[in-house]
Amino acid sequence: MGKTYLTGIDIGSTTAKVVILDDTGNTVFTRYRRHQAKPEETTRQIFEEAFSELGDIELDLTVTGSAGMGTAETFGLPFVQEVVASAHLIRRGYPQVRTFIEIGGEDSKIIFFDDHFRPDIRMNGSCAGGTGAFIDQMAVLLDVPVSEFNTLAEKAHSIYPIASRCGVFAKTDIQALLSQDVSKEDIAASVFHSVALQVVSSLSRGRKIDKKIMIGGGPLTFYPELRQALIKVLGINNPDDLIVPDRPELIPAMGATLIRDGEPYRAKIRDILTMAKARGPQKVNGGTKRLPPLFKGRKDFESWQEKHSRDRVSRVHLDEVKGKDLFLGIDSGSTTTKLVLVDGRESFVLGHYVANNGDPIGAVKEGLSAFRQKFQEAGFRPRIIRAAATGYGEDLVRAAFGINDGVVETMAHYRAGKCFDSDVSFILDIGGQDMKAISIRDHYLSNIQVNEACSSGCGSFIETFARSLDYGIEDFAEIACDSTAPF
């Protein structure tokens, strides 16, 4: 009988990891890869690479990870919870550990071990603040590749407070820091500090974090500055109190290779690939409850578009405003900047909408440059006699460009709403980082509701989710409208 290689498959929320050990316990193959919401396809590709490197060897498989249970059920593979897998590895290989801290793609966890190695497991709940996904969002906001985020943090000089419980609200803090001309380097380091603080404070829940401490997970592996931030928050002064194992991002997968409860599943790599390819892309279980589609079909969608395109503000051509007084409005939002030019009759002349990409001043400059180009093409200079700013970056924009007036965003909404309907009674605004429901009675704002502790469902949330699926926001919206059986 040939060798059987112990294999752990850890399919997490954002990455897929595979570890293969030989019969002596030596590691012969490892992979760590982002799966871009295609976990089974990514795992199959990893096994194709294992086949190329190791040949058609026999594997003894165990699956773990937050997204691994579905794969295990589909293929009839043994499954073990990732915290159990991690605890098993630590118990066998690192008995001196009393606290294990792991930061993953969308979850973070702390496992406390007593002297009898009984685990007390703490995990984050429904919010992914303080995880790798949170760092990804911050990198998107700063328009910095995730791979360069750590390099930025290395060059930081100061740390600023940033809310890490909610990725969307953290963007508000970062937007304010950018408005104060704080460097991206300092912001990157501040993000790492906030993540470390969030993990320790929210998961320890007042319990003493005993040493020795072991760390794991991709973010703590690939972001050395995040690791240093965690060391500072934990107050670790003796290097011997911190254990960083070889390949800490693979701890659950390594643990899965060592757990052999129940009937083993053994198969050659070629058979595994054949089975995976035969299954191909699968539809979700038909028993899963579905929601009604947004539209019954393309015609229904087009009809909806036509209906909601009827209400438009009055517009004038550029040639019609030559020599006339014009008014400029700037909305410097949390993630985007909008500029509008109107004439004395409140007719729309020009508009510009652009993502801030961490540079609100640059976004305004881009909009003004676009307006200038239009007027140059028209052959005359505009006569802008007044300007006003609103939004998160109102103060910064007014100071930078000498804007005359500032207006509260809700009042700007109401003023604009009256341009569509003088008797407007309700305005719903879904912005980049907040949502506002504004009620109007007798031409006065009677009630304003704004989201508070969580900003899921805002534009920034949608954009980040779209990017995690490797879609642009426009394409994401388009395919959502074409969905026939949403969840």
Buried (B, 14 or more C-beta within 10 A) or exposed (E): EEEBBBBBBBBBBBBBBBBBBBEEEEBBBBBBBBBBBBBBBBBBBBBBEBBEEBEEBBBBBBBBBBBBBBBBEBBEBBBBBBBBBBBBBBBEBBEEBBBBBBBBBBBBBBBBBEEEEEBEBBBBEEBBBBBBBBBBBBBBBBEBEBEEBBEBBEEBEEBBEBBBBBBBBBBBBBBBBBBEEBBBBBBBBBBBBBBBBBBBBBBBEEEEBBBBBBBBBBBBBBBEBBBBBBBBBBEBEEEEBBBBBEBBBBBBBBBBBBBEEEEEBEBBBEEBBEBBEEEEEEEEEEEEEEEEBBBEEEEEBEEEEEEEEEEEEEEBEBEEBEEBEBBBBBBBBBBBBBBBBBBEEEBBBBBBEBBBBBBBBEBBBBBBEBBEEBBEEBEEEBEEEEBBBBBBBBBBBBEBBEBEEBBEBBEBBBBBBBBEEEEBEEBEBBBBBBBBBBEBEEEEBEEEEEBEEBBBEBBBBBBBBBBBEEBEBEEBEEEBBEEEEEE
